[in-house]
Amino acid sequence: MTYKGRILLVDDDEMVRKIYAATFNHAGYLTTTCADLSCMRESLVNHSYDAVFLDLNLGRENGLDGLPYVLKNAPYSKVFIIS
């Protein structure tokens, strides 16, 4: 199958991850999901993404704390802050 692009979704809410992933997959995107910043960092080391959707409130973590890492390690990815 040919994909339109790769998306990384970072959100601590499992239901939100499932809904977004199903929507993006249905639209033709390969979607990786993460529940925390540690998983996000590992995913960015191992893959390149066209877009990163980053939740502001990641349980005990603040999604904005991960933004500098995304900008440094995935400078060509579009970043969307979600809440």
MMTF fields as JSON, N, C-alpha, C and O atoms, coordinates in Angstrom:
{
  "mmtfVersion": "1.0.0",
  "mmtfProducer": "UNKNOWN",
  "numBonds": 331,
  "numAtoms": 332,
  "numGroups": 83,
  "numChains": 1,
  "numModels": 1,
  "chainsPerModel": [1],
  "groupsPerChain": [83],
  "chainIdList": ["A"],
  "bondAtomList": [4, 2, 8, 6, 12, 10, 16, 14, 20, 18, 24, 22, 28, 26, 32, 30, 36, 34, 40, 38, 44, 42, 48, 46, 52, 50, 56, 54, 60, 58, 64, 62, 68, 66, 72, 70, 76, 74, 80, 78, 84, 82, 88, 86, 92, 90, 96, 94, 100, 98, 104, 102, 108, 106, 112, 110, 116, 114, 120, 118, 124, 122, 128, 126, 132, 130, 136, 134, 140, 138, 144, 142, 148, 146, 152, 150, 156, 154, 160, 158, 164, 162, 168, 166, 172, 170, 176, 174, 180, 178, 184, 182, 188, 186, 192, 190, 196, 194, 200, 198, 204, 202, 208, 206, 212, 210, 216, 214, 220, 218, 224, 222, 228, 226, 232, 230, 236, 234, 240, 238, 244, 242, 248, 246, 252, 250, 256, 254, 260, 258, 264, 262, 268, 266, 272, 270, 276, 274, 280, 278, 284, 282, 288, 286, 292, 290, 296, 294, 300, 298, 304, 302, 308, 306, 312, 310, 316, 314, 320, 318, 324, 322, 328, 326],
  "bondOrderList": [1, 1, 1, 1, 1, 1, 1, 1, 1, 1, 1, 1, 1, 1, 1, 1, 1, 1, 1, 1, 1, 1, 1, 1, 1, 1, 1, 1, 1, 1, 1, 1, 1, 1, 1, 1, 1, 1, 1, 1, 1, 1, 1, 1, 1, 1, 1, 1, 1, 1, 1, 1, 1, 1, 1, 1, 1, 1, 1, 1, 1, 1, 1, 1, 1, 1, 1, 1, 1, 1, 1, 1, 1, 1, 1, 1, 1, 1, 1, 1, 1, 1],
  "groupList": [{"groupName": "MET", "atomNameList": ["N", "CA", "C", "O"], "elementList": ["N", "C", "C", "O"], "formalChargeList": [0, 0, 0, 0], "bondAtomList": [1, 0, 2, 1, 3, 2], "bondOrderList": [1, 1, 2], "singleLetterCode": "M", "chemCompType": "L-PEPTIDE LINKING"}, {"groupName": "THR", "atomNameList": ["N", "CA", "C", "O"], "elementList": ["N", "C", "C", "O"], "formalChargeList": [0, 0, 0, 0], "bondAtomList": [1, 0, 2, 1, 3, 2], "bondOrderList": [1, 1, 2], "singleLetterCode": "T", "chemCompType": "L-PEPTIDE LINKING"}, {"groupName": "TYR", "atomNameList": ["N", "CA", "C", "O"], "elementList": ["N", "C", "C", "O"], "formalChargeList": [0, 0, 0, 0], "bondAtomList": [1, 0, 2, 1, 3, 2], "bondOrderList": [1, 1, 2], "singleLetterCode": "Y", "chemCompType": "L-PEPTIDE LINKING"}, {"groupName": "LYS", "atomNameList": ["N", "CA", "C", "O"], "elementList": ["N", "C", "C", "O"], "formalChargeList": [0, 0, 0, 0], "bondAtomList": [1, 0, 2, 1, 3, 2], "bondOrderList": [1, 1, 2], "singleLetterCode": "K", "chemCompType": "L-PEPTIDE LINKING"}, {"groupName": "GLY", "atomNameList": ["N", "CA", "C", "O"], "elementList": ["N", "C", "C", "O"], "formalChargeList": [0, 0, 0, 0], "bondAtomList": [1, 0, 2, 1, 3, 2], "bondOrderList": [1, 1, 2], "singleLetterCode": "G", "chemCompType": "PEPTIDE LINKING"}, {"groupName": "ARG", "atomNameList": ["N", "CA", "C", "O"], "elementList": ["N", "C", "C", "O"], "formalChargeList": [0, 0, 0, 0], "bondAtomList": [1, 0, 2, 1, 3, 2], "bondOrderList": [1, 1, 2], "singleLetterCode": "R", "chemCompType": "L-PEPTIDE LINKING"}, {"groupName": "ILE", "atomNameList": ["N", "CA", "C", "O"], "elementList": ["N", "C", "C", "O"], "formalChargeList": [0, 0, 0, 0], "bondAtomList": [1, 0, 2, 1, 3, 2], "bondOrderList": [1, 1, 2], "singleLetterCode": "I", "chemCompType": "L-PEPTIDE LINKING"}, {"groupName": "LEU", "atomNameList": ["N", "CA", "C", "O"], "elementList": ["N", "C", "C", "O"], "formalChargeList": [0, 0, 0, 0], "bondAtomList": [1, 0, 2, 1, 3, 2], "bondOrderList": [1, 1, 2], "singleLetterCode": "L", "chemCompType": "L-PEPTIDE LINKING"}, {"groupName": "VAL", "atomNameList": ["N", "CA", "C", "O"], "elementList": ["N", "C", "C", "O"], "formalChargeList": [0, 0, 0, 0], "bondAtomList": [1, 0, 2, 1, 3, 2], "bondOrderList": [1, 1, 2], "singleLetterCode": "V", "chemCompType": "L-PEPTIDE LINKING"}, {"groupName": "ASP", "atomNameList": ["N", "CA", "C", "O"], "elementList": ["N", "C", "C", "O"], "formalChargeList": [0, 0, 0, 0], "bondAtomList": [1, 0, 2, 1, 3, 2], "bondOrderList": [1, 1, 2], "singleLetterCode": "D", "chemCompType": "L-PEPTIDE LINKING"}, {"groupName": "GLU", "atomNameList": ["N", "CA", "C", "O"], "elementList": ["N", "C", "C", "O"], "formalChargeList": [0, 0, 0, 0], "bondAtomList": [1, 0, 2, 1, 3, 2], "bondOrderList": [1, 1, 2], "singleLetterCode": "E", "chemCompType": "L-PEPTIDE LINKING"}, {"groupName": "ALA", "atomNameList": ["N", "CA", "C", "O"], "elementList": ["N", "C", "C", "O"], "formalChargeList": [0, 0, 0, 0], "bondAtomList": [1, 0, 2, 1, 3, 2], "bondOrderList": [1, 1, 2], "singleLetterCode": "A", "chemCompType": "L-PEPTIDE LINKING"}, {"groupName": "PHE", "atomNameList": ["N", "CA", "C", "O"], "elementList": ["N", "C", "C", "O"], "formalChargeList": [0, 0, 0, 0], "bondAtomList": [1, 0, 2, 1, 3, 2], "bondOrderList": [1, 1, 2], "singleLetterCode": "F", "chemCompType": "L-PEPTIDE LINKING"}, {"groupName": "ASN", "atomNameList": ["N", "CA", "C", "O"], "elementList": ["N", "C", "C", "O"], "formalChargeList": [0, 0, 0, 0], "bondAtomList": [1, 0, 2, 1, 3, 2], "bondOrderList": [1, 1, 2], "singleLetterCode": "N", "chemCompType": "L-PEPTIDE LINKING"}, {"groupName": "HIS", "atomNameList": ["N", "CA", "C", "O"], "elementList": ["N", "C", "C", "O"], "formalChargeList": [0, 0, 0, 0], "bondAtomList": [1, 0, 2, 1, 3, 2], "bondOrderList": [1, 1, 2], "singleLetterCode": "H", "chemCompType": "L-PEPTIDE LINKING"}, {"groupName": "CYS", "atomNameList": ["N", "CA", "C", "O"], "elementList": ["N", "C", "C", "O"], "formalChargeList": [0, 0, 0, 0], "bondAtomList": [1, 0, 2, 1, 3, 2], "bondOrderList": [1, 1, 2], "singleLetterCode": "C", "chemCompType": "L-PEPTIDE LINKING"}, {"groupName": "SER", "atomNameList": ["N", "CA", "C", "O"], "elementList": ["N", "C", "C", "O"], "formalChargeList": [0, 0, 0, 0], "bondAtomList": [1, 0, 2, 1, 3, 2], "bondOrderList": [1, 1, 2], "singleLetterCode": "S", "chemCompType": "L-PEPTIDE LINKING"}, {"groupName": "PRO", "atomNameList": ["N", "CA", "C", "O"], "elementList": ["N", "C", "C", "O"], "formalChargeList": [0, 0, 0, 0], "bondAtomList": [1, 0, 2, 1, 3, 2], "bondOrderList": [1, 1, 2], "singleLetterCode": "P", "chemCompType": "L-PEPTIDE LINKING"}],
  "groupTypeList": [0, 1, 2, 3, 4, 5, 6, 7, 7, 8, 9, 9, 9, 10, 0, 8, 5, 3, 6, 2, 11, 11, 1, 12, 13, 14, 11, 4, 2, 7, 1, 1, 1, 15, 11, 9, 7, 16, 15, 0, 5, 10, 16, 7, 8, 13, 14, 16, 2, 9, 11, 8, 12, 7, 9, 7, 13, 7, 4, 5, 10, 13, 4, 7, 9, 4, 7, 17, 2, 8, 7, 3, 13, 11, 17, 2, 16, 3, 8, 12, 6, 6, 16],
  "groupIdList": [1, 2, 3, 4, 5, 6, 7, 8, 9, 10, 11, 12, 13, 14, 15, 16, 17, 18, 19, 20, 21, 22, 23, 24, 25, 26, 27, 28, 29, 30, 31, 32, 33, 34, 35, 36, 37, 38, 39, 40, 41, 42, 43, 44, 45, 46, 47, 48, 49, 50, 51, 52, 53, 54, 55, 56, 57, 58, 59, 60, 61, 62, 63, 64, 65, 66, 67, 68, 69, 70, 71, 72, 73, 74, 75, 76, 77, 78, 79, 80, 81, 82, 83],
  "secStructList": [7, 7, 7, 1, 3, 3, 3, 3, 3, 3, 7, 1, 7, 2, 2, 2, 2, 2, 2, 2, 2, 2, 2, 2, 2, 2, 6, 6, 3, 3, 3, 3, 3, 3, 1, 1, 2, 2, 2, 2, 2, 2, 2, 2, 2, 2, 7, 7, 7, 1, 3, 3, 3, 3, 3, 1, 3, 3, 6, 6, 3, 3, 4, 4, 4, 4, 2, 2, 2, 2, 2, 2, 2, 7, 6, 6, 1, 3, 3, 3, 3, 3, 7],
  "xCoordList": [0.84, 0.0, 0.879, 1.892, 0.501, 1.211, 0.551, -0.668, 1.365, 0.85, 1.104, 2.06, 0.235, 0.384, 1.508, 2.073, 1.83, 2.863, 2.829, 1.999, 3.743, 3.833, 3.481, 3.918, 2.688, 2.269, 2.643, 2.462, 3.171, 3.418, 2.412, 2.331, 1.656, 0.65, 1.065, 1.262, 1.197, 1.6, 0.466, 0.195, -0.192, -1.313, -1.416, -1.308, -1.623, -1.69, -3.035, -3.144, -4.044, -5.384, -5.502, -5.468, -5.639, -5.68, -6.817, -6.627, -7.982, -9.125, -8.849, -9.183, -8.25, -7.906, -6.914, -7.057, -5.912, -4.933, -5.617, -5.312, -6.536, -7.222, -8.067, -8.07, -8.776, -9.644, -8.816, -9.104, -7.782, -6.917, -6.256, -6.25, -5.694, -4.991, -5.929, -5.557, -7.141, -8.105, -8.447, -8.553, -8.615, -8.94, -7.793, -8.006, -6.565, -5.405, -5.156, -4.87, -5.265, -5.067, -6.096, -5.76, -7.339, -8.41, -8.136, -8.485, -7.512, -7.192, -5.931, -5.557, -5.276, -4.136, -2.769, -1.76, -2.716, -1.447, -1.027, -1.864, 0.27, 0.83, 1.019, 1.736, 0.391, 0.353, 1.024, 0.744, 1.912, 2.542, 1.999, 1.886, 1.662, 1.14, 2.078, 2.727, 2.128, 2.914, 2.094, 1.308, 2.29, 1.569, 2.386, 1.85, 3.681, 4.521, 5.706, 5.919, 6.466, 7.582, 8.733, 9.453, 8.912, 9.971, 9.745, 10.667, 8.538, 8.17, 8.322, 8.787, 7.932, 8.051, 9.507, 9.82, 10.399, 11.814, 12.365, 13.102, 12.01, 12.462, 11.944, 12.682, 10.693, 10.113, 10.799, 11.018, 11.138, 11.793, 13.224, 13.751, 13.848, 15.189, 15.136, 16.03, 14.09, 13.993, 13.281, 13.435, 12.506, 11.711, 11.652, 11.909, 11.316, 11.04, 9.532, 8.874, 9.009, 7.564, 7.295, 8.062, 6.188, 5.752, 5.074, 5.126, 4.434, 3.727, 3.785, 3.787, 3.831, 3.788, 2.631, 2.573, 1.719, 0.612, 0.962, 1.09, 1.117, 1.627, 0.613, 0.263, 0.149, -0.821, -0.133, 1.005, -0.831, -0.286, -0.189, 0.813, -1.21, -1.283, -1.077, -1.984, 0.12, 0.466, 0.557, 1.621, -0.537, -0.519, 0.368, 0.056, 1.468, 2.397, 3.396, 4.173, 3.378, 4.294, 3.56, 2.344, 4.325, 3.794, 4.288, 5.493, 3.358, 3.723, 4.669, 5.494, 4.561, 5.448, 6.906, 7.81, 7.138, 8.511, 9.156, 10.381, 8.36, 8.888, 9.085, 9.732, 8.532, 8.601, 10.033, 10.34, 10.925, 12.301, 12.972, 13.742, 12.681, 13.255, 12.744, 13.513, 11.465, 10.887, 11.518, 11.929, 11.594, 12.128, 13.594, 14.022, 14.359, 15.774, 15.967, 16.804, 15.2, 15.425, 14.534, 14.778, 13.522, 12.633, 12.276, 11.105, 13.297, 13.073, 12.138, 11.591, 11.944, 11.072, 9.663, 8.81, 9.421, 8.067, 7.203, 7.655, 5.975, 5.007, 4.555, 4.315, 4.442, 4.055, 2.705, 2.488, 1.802, 0.483, 0.339, 0.512, 0.022, -0.228, -1.723, -2.546, -2.069, -3.466, -3.751, -2.842, -5.015, -5.389, -6.751, -7.249],
  "yCoordList": [-1.187, 0.0, 1.243, 1.292, 2.225, 3.494, 4.47, 4.642, 5.106, 6.069, 7.493, 7.765, 8.39, 9.808, 10.443, 11.459, 9.845, 10.379, 9.674, 8.796, 10.069, 9.486, 10.544, 11.691, 10.136, 11.023, 10.403, 9.205, 11.237, 10.836, 11.571, 12.799, 10.822, 11.384, 11.109, 9.955, 12.158, 12.027, 12.543, 13.743, 11.62, 11.968, 10.893, 9.705, 11.29, 10.311, 9.596, 8.578, 10.102, 9.514, 8.44, 8.744, 7.197, 6.075, 6.204, 5.911, 6.631, 6.765, 7.834, 7.65, 8.934, 9.994, 9.454, 9.702, 8.719, 8.131, 7.217, 7.263, 6.39, 5.457, 6.194, 5.827, 7.22, 7.976, 8.698, 8.6, 9.427, 10.129, 9.146, 9.363, 8.055, 7.078, 6.475, 6.337, 6.116, 5.546, 6.556, 6.195, 7.796, 8.854, 9.069, 9.119, 9.198, 9.411, 8.195, 8.346, 7.0, 5.788, 5.694, 5.352, 5.996, 5.963, 6.966, 6.728, 8.082, 9.109, 8.764, 9.502, 7.65, 7.204, 7.482, 7.368, 7.845, 8.133, 6.974, 6.318, 6.728, 5.762, 6.483, 7.482, 5.994, 6.713, 5.911, 4.728, 6.573, 6.02, 6.794, 8.019, 6.087, 6.764, 6.56, 5.523, 7.576, 7.541, 8.157, 9.08, 7.631, 8.136, 9.123, 9.773, 9.242, 10.135, 10.636, 10.21, 11.551, 12.172, 11.202, 11.32, 10.263, 9.27, 8.456, 8.262, 7.991, 7.255, 8.144, 7.686, 9.413, 10.359, 10.498, 10.435, 10.688, 10.848, 9.594, 9.698, 8.435, 7.179, 7.049, 6.629, 7.403, 7.317, 8.273, 7.931, 9.469, 10.446, 10.04, 10.425, 9.273, 8.773, 7.694, 7.601, 6.893, 5.736, 5.984, 5.194, 7.057, 7.306, 8.797, 9.633, 9.108, 10.499, 10.63, 9.695, 11.792, 12.03, 13.311, 14.272, 13.295, 14.496, 15.472, 16.686, 14.92, 15.756, 15.108, 13.884, 15.966, 15.528, 16.257, 17.487, 15.493, 16.049, 15.832, 14.696, 16.938, 16.894, 17.486, 18.663, 16.66, 17.097, 17.98, 17.72, 19.026, 19.903, 19.211, 19.352, 18.474, 17.86, 16.361, 15.622, 15.923, 14.506, 13.925, 13.475, 13.939, 13.445, 14.326, 15.494, 13.772, 14.545, 15.353, 16.13, 15.172, 15.89, 17.006, 16.962, 17.989, 19.078, 18.861, 18.785, 18.762, 18.522, 19.563, 19.248, 20.799, 21.846, 21.577, 22.072, 20.794, 20.439, 19.581, 19.547, 18.897, 18.08, 18.828, 18.324, 20.022, 20.781, 21.082, 20.886, 21.547, 21.797, 20.547, 20.641, 19.388, 18.142, 17.855, 17.46, 18.052, 17.833, 18.794, 18.382, 20.06, 21.063, 20.801, 21.059, 20.294, 20.011, 18.72, 18.667, 17.688, 16.372, 16.038, 15.057, 16.835, 16.634, 18.005, 18.38, 18.741, 20.137, 20.297, 21.38, 19.248, 19.36, 18.865, 18.912, 18.393, 17.935, 19.132, 20.063, 19.094, 20.108, 19.689, 18.508, 20.649, 20.343, 20.989, 22.168, 20.186, 20.649, 20.409, 19.289, 21.467, 21.342, 21.101, 21.866, 20.026, 19.708, 19.672, 19.531, 19.802, 19.783, 19.129, 19.014],
  "zCoordList": [0.0, 0.0, 0.0, 0.698, -0.767, -0.818, 0.139, 0.126, 0.967, 1.94, 1.472, 0.746, 1.899, 1.579, 2.385, 1.979, 3.522, 4.396, 5.738, 5.974, 6.615, 7.957, 9.002, 8.92, 9.977, 11.059, 12.393, 12.609, 13.288, 14.669, 15.542, 15.512, 16.311, 17.209, 18.645, 19.025, 19.442, 20.846, 21.725, 21.769, 22.425, 23.304, 24.375, 24.07, 25.617, 26.705, 26.793, 27.476, 26.125, 26.165, 25.081, 23.888, 25.505, 24.561, 23.551, 22.37, 23.991, 23.084, 22.027, 20.856, 22.429, 21.477, 20.449, 19.252, 20.919, 19.994, 18.986, 17.794, 19.46, 18.565, 17.529, 16.354, 17.957, 17.034, 15.979, 14.786, 16.416, 15.462, 14.517, 13.305, 15.058, 14.218, 13.178, 12.012, 13.593, 12.648, 11.552, 10.38, 11.932, 10.964, 9.983, 8.771, 10.514, 9.646, 8.745, 7.557, 9.312, 8.518, 7.399, 6.266, 7.719, 6.715, 5.592, 4.436, 5.946, 4.953, 4.156, 3.244, 4.493, 3.714, 4.305, 3.608, 5.584, 6.244, 7.13, 7.749, 7.186, 8.11, 9.436, 9.499, 10.489, 11.763, 12.864, 13.052, 13.584, 14.777, 15.966, 15.914, 17.035, 18.222, 19.407, 19.541, 20.259, 21.492, 22.62, 22.404, 23.823, 24.99, 25.812, 26.709, 25.517, 26.318, 25.489, 24.354, 26.087, 25.379, 25.151, 24.16, 26.038, 25.868, 24.596, 23.804, 24.41, 23.2, 21.97, 20.926, 22.087, 20.984, 20.554, 19.365, 21.538, 21.219, 20.521, 19.54, 21.025, 20.421, 18.982, 18.091, 18.763, 17.423, 16.454, 15.292, 16.928, 16.063, 15.728, 14.684, 16.6, 16.314, 15.23, 14.389, 15.261, 14.368, 13.046, 12.115, 12.939, 11.737, 11.433, 12.299, 10.212, 9.853, 9.632, 9.176, 9.96, 9.877, 9.103, 9.162, 8.379, 7.675, 8.624, 8.429, 9.662, 10.633, 12.011, 12.145, 13.035, 14.428, 15.1, 15.096, 15.671, 16.449, 17.91, 18.366, 18.647, 20.013, 20.978, 20.888, 21.897, 22.901, 23.934, 24.324, 24.374, 25.413, 26.763, 27.463, 27.128, 28.451, 28.341, 27.956, 28.682, 28.603, 30.015, 30.442, 30.715, 32.091, 32.945, 33.175, 33.415, 34.251, 33.433, 33.988, 32.122, 31.244, 30.503, 30.316, 30.095, 29.292, 27.864, 27.622, 26.928, 25.542, 24.975, 24.118, 25.441, 24.941, 25.293, 24.62, 26.347, 26.711, 25.628, 25.52, 24.835, 23.754, 22.446, 21.528, 22.361, 21.114, 20.667, 19.491, 21.547, 21.092, 20.513, 19.557, 21.086, 20.579, 19.168, 18.292, 18.958, 17.623, 16.621, 15.536, 16.978, 16.053, 15.71, 14.585, 16.666, 16.432, 15.632, 14.731, 15.956, 15.377, 14.184, 13.482, 13.956, 12.813, 12.219, 12.161, 11.781, 11.367, 10.174, 9.968, 9.389, 8.217, 8.471, 7.584, 9.676, 10.034, 10.395, 11.062, 9.952, 10.398, 11.795, 12.046, 12.693, 14.084, 14.364, 14.085, 14.925, 15.317, 16.817, 17.297, 17.545, 18.986, 19.161, 18.659, 19.882, 20.101, 21.596, 22.415, 21.931, 23.344, 23.509, 24.629]
}
